[in-house]
């Protein structure tokens, strides 16, 4: 027979607090590297992480404020979120800087880049999950895999624009004409830009798999906890 006892799982700290701890660890690594090498080579990681944080803040605000009744404000907020969400996944491509020769040990640079990339991915995944719940509230329907892939495709497209065309989110206002010109070139000439489409599609599939896998893991853990509580009652 199973021993009867009360079961209550205690998880120290909230997701926000763990994110603060994780980002603080990345910041300490960066500061240590800057002091040890007397170089600000990777200082841009702070800016990239800040940009990754913006869509998380937007989705958190939208999740905790009821503006569904104001359709114009809701659409505008979601549009701004879509504009910034690629930044959360863009930071993953900063791993490409590992090829650059530096005075720091490669293992340290790998850890530094991974820590920032991980934080950016968590911001992005958590932000998308909150937006998924928000849209479920509005429509009453489950967030379809097609919509997830569409958002991730936009993210991958944004990553390509940022990493290879070197545009930023605010260039949609600062440099709209050259930005849209290059975007249309890719969209309307897929054969000519097959390598670009290959990169965008591969990243979109990878990020979709990443999001769905982590979401299902969270659901699985939640079910395990619920099952354990029922057993021990």
Buried (B, 14 or more C-beta within 10 A) or exposed (E): EEEEEEEEEEEEEEEEEEBEEBBEEBBEBBEEBBEEBEEEBBEEBBEBBEBBBBBBEBBBEBBEEEBEEEEEEBEEBBEBBBBBBBBBBBBBBBBEBEEEEBEBEEEBBEBBBBBBBBBBBBBBBBBBBBBBEBBEEEEEEEBEEEBBBEBBBBBBBBBBBBBEBEBBBEBBEEEEEEBEEBBEEBEEEEEEBEEBBEBBEEBBBBBBEBBBEBBEEEEEEEEEBEEEEEEEE
